Amino acid sequence: LVRNWDRYAFPSRLTQKEGLEMVRRLEQGLKDLGNFDGKQYEYAFLDELSELDRKALRERRIFNSTIASGKRPAGVILSQEEDTSIVLNGTDHIRIQLLSPGLNLEALWKQGDKLDDYVNQRFSYAFDKKYGYLTSFPTNMGTGMRASVVLHLPNLSMGKKFTGLVSEMGRFGASVKGVYGEGSENYGALFQVANQKTLGLTEKEIVD
């Protein structure tokens, strides 16, 4: 889930001072997160992490390469199990992510919805009655939600028709991307299947 605090401009428009101030305020406001769901959380500024830690968190899909290599002030709140994370001042002010083995999208959405409400009670979101949640990228507007699964497709991806199949998936509102690169460079034949649209759909429709 991507969200933005309505008191600040989008991250790309913030000064270093404003970005640092916002991240500190967000971390302070969410310091009791563990009391909400019973998990243990670690709080860190990205510039405090070593290069190795950044790479490890990127490989474990806590944040992407853009955030990992970014120069703007950013923070991360990460549960001990690494199944729940909140990235602060990345592409958007707040990025909530929940992970689980198996196809547990519905259960994850229920957890995410409660966590989203918890954050929203403390920080008012940028929201429009017509367009939904306002985000840095128009492609994330509306629900601001991506529901995705990672699939291992070693044989299917070697077939000649696989590229055509991936293109056809777009007709059903789904995107298929390599987890570790595109095409022949996608090591391990792991693919992420996710919704393309976030606008004009409900969260339930996206999960379904």
Disulfide bonds with the S-S distance in Angstrom:
none
